Amino acid sequence: MKTTIFALIICAILITSCAKDAKPNPFLIEKHHIGLLTDSTQVKELDTIFMNDSVVRFIAGDEFTGAVNTIEIFEKGGKKLLDLSPKEALDSTSVISSVRVIDERYKTEKNISKLSTFKDIKDTYKISKIDNLINSIVVSVNEINASFTIDKKELPSSLRFNMDATIDPIQIPEKAKIKYFMIHW
């Protein structure tokens, strides 16, 4: 009897310790983080977070212009993963303000990725607004701080050339593909 209770206690300890050691999914997108990258991550922390990947920083032109510089994240094999935009250019303590998702392995907890269609987005999340731009529309989802850009070539011809048109979700074809997928903090 005592050995059975002792064995159950040992099993319980092993199970709970294994659950604590589970690594976070490096490709999971949630409202306040993408993998190990969070809305409070500073630029100086990127080399540590992406230590198995390549972090590429471009300094475009004059340091006094104050323009935001994109930081690119590549896998060691050369495949591009993410484009990061810090709030302040050339400031290592600046936090990341937006992330452009390039790699299709990045998915929301509801399984939306760069390979998803408008139907997938519409069926999964509440659409907050749709912006009509020159060559594209931007579908915003506040629930996850995301915006999905869809090329106007995916739309009916009656909507492609009228920038003043208010686009309703019902007017967008369900099989319209995502061109860009951004998370904003």
C-alpha positions in Angstrom: 0.0 0.0 0.0 2.8 2.4 1.0 4.7 1.6 -2.2 1.7 2.3 -4.4 1.1 5.7 -2.8 4.9 6.5 -3.1 4.8 5.5 -6.8 1.8 7.7 -7.4 3.5 10.7 -5.7 6.7 10.1 -7.9 4.5 10.0 -11.0 2.7 13.1 -10.1 5.9 15.0 -9.5 7.4 13.8 -12.8 4.3 14.9 -14.8 4.1 18.3 -13.2 7.8 19.0 -13.7 7.6 18.0 -17.4 4.7 20.4 -17.9 6.7 23.3 -16.4 9.6 22.6 -18.7 7.5 22.8 -21.9 9.0 25.3 -24.3 6.8 28.0 -25.8 5.9 27.6 -29.5 8.4 29.8 -31.4 5.8 30.2 -34.2 2.7 31.0 -32.1 1.1 34.5 -32.6 -1.0 35.9 -29.8 -2.1 39.5 -29.0 1.0 40.5 -27.0 3.7 38.1 -28.4 5.0 36.3 -31.4 7.0 33.2 -30.2 9.5 34.6 -27.7 9.1 38.2 -29.1 6.8 40.3 -26.9 5.3 43.8 -27.1 7.9 44.9 -24.5 10.9 43.4 -26.2 13.7 45.9 -26.7 15.9 46.0 -29.8 19.0 45.1 -27.8 17.3 41.8 -26.7 16.8 40.6 -30.3 20.3 38.9 -30.6 19.5 36.8 -27.5 15.9 35.9 -28.5 17.0 34.9 -32.0 20.4 33.5 -31.1 19.9 30.5 -33.5 18.9 32.9 -36.3 20.4 35.9 -38.1 19.4 39.4 -37.1 20.0 42.0 -39.8 19.9 45.7 -39.1 20.0 48.3 -41.8 20.9 51.9 -41.2 19.4 53.8 -44.0 21.1 57.1 -44.8 21.5 59.9 -42.2 21.2 59.1 -38.6 19.6 62.4 -38.0 16.5 61.8 -40.1 14.8 59.8 -37.3 13.4 57.3 -39.8 12.4 53.9 -38.5 14.8 51.2 -39.7 13.5 47.7 -40.4 15.2 44.8 -38.7 15.1 41.5 -40.6 15.2 38.1 -39.0 16.4 35.1 -41.0 16.9 31.4 -40.2 20.5 30.2 -40.4 19.6 28.5 -43.7 18.7 31.9 -45.2 14.9 31.8 -45.1 13.3 35.1 -44.0 11.1 34.9 -40.9 10.1 38.4 -39.8 10.5 42.1 -40.5 10.5 44.1 -37.2 10.0 47.9 -36.9 11.2 49.6 -33.7 9.3 52.6 -32.3 12.5 54.7 -32.4 15.2 54.4 -35.0 18.8 53.8 -33.9 17.8 53.3 -30.2 18.8 49.9 -28.7 16.3 50.5 -25.8 13.3 51.0 -28.2 10.6 48.4 -28.2 9.2 46.8 -31.3 6.1 48.5 -32.7 5.2 46.2 -35.5 6.1 42.9 -36.9 5.5 41.8 -40.5 5.1 38.0 -40.7 6.9 36.5 -43.6 7.2 32.8 -42.8 4.0 30.8 -43.2 4.8 28.7 -40.1 3.8 31.6 -37.8 0.1 31.0 -36.9 -2.3 32.5 -34.5 -3.8 30.4 -31.7 -6.8 30.0 -34.0 -4.6 28.7 -36.9 -4.5 31.8 -39.1 -1.3 32.3 -41.1 0.0 34.0 -44.1 -1.4 31.1 -46.2 -5.0 31.8 -44.9 -7.8 33.3 -47.0 -10.2 36.1 -46.3 -12.8 33.4 -45.5 -10.5 32.0 -42.8 -10.1 35.4 -41.2 -13.8 36.3 -41.4 -14.9 32.9 -39.9 -12.3 33.1 -37.1 -12.1 36.7 -36.0 -14.4 39.8 -35.8 -13.2 42.2 -38.4 -12.7 45.7 -36.8 -12.4 47.7 -40.0 -11.5 47.6 -43.7 -9.3 50.3 -45.2 -9.4 51.0 -49.0 -5.9 51.9 -50.3 -4.5 52.5 -53.8 -3.5 48.9 -54.6 -4.8 47.0 -51.7 -7.2 46.8 -48.8 -6.3 46.3 -45.2 -8.4 44.1 -43.0 -7.9 45.0 -39.3 -8.6 42.6 -36.4 -8.2 44.3 -33.0 -8.6 41.1 -31.1 -5.0 40.1 -32.0 -3.7 43.6 -33.0 -3.3 42.3 -36.6 -3.8 43.7 -40.1 -4.1 41.6 -43.2 -3.3 43.2 -46.5 -5.1 41.9 -49.6 -4.2 42.9 -53.1 -7.0 44.6 -55.0 -6.4 42.2 -57.8 -8.3 39.7 -55.6 -11.4 42.0 -55.6 -14.2 42.3 -58.2 -13.3 44.8 -60.9 -16.0 47.3 -59.6 -14.0 47.8 -56.4 -10.4 47.8 -57.7 -10.3 51.4 -59.0 -12.6 53.3 -56.6 -10.6 54.5 -53.6 -13.6 56.3 -52.2 -15.7 53.1 -52.0 -16.5 51.7 -48.6 -15.7 48.0 -48.8 -18.0 45.7 -46.8 -16.7 42.2 -45.8 -19.4 40.6 -47.9 -17.9 42.2 -51.1 -14.5 40.5 -50.6 -14.2 37.1 -52.2 -13.8 34.3 -49.6 -10.8 32.9 -51.5 -8.9 36.2 -51.5 -5.3 35.6 -50.5 -3.3 37.5 -47.9 -0.5 39.5 -49.3 0.9 40.8 -46.0 0.3 39.9 -42.4 1.2 42.5 -39.7 1.0 42.6 -35.9 1.0 46.0 -34.3 1.8 46.9 -30.7 
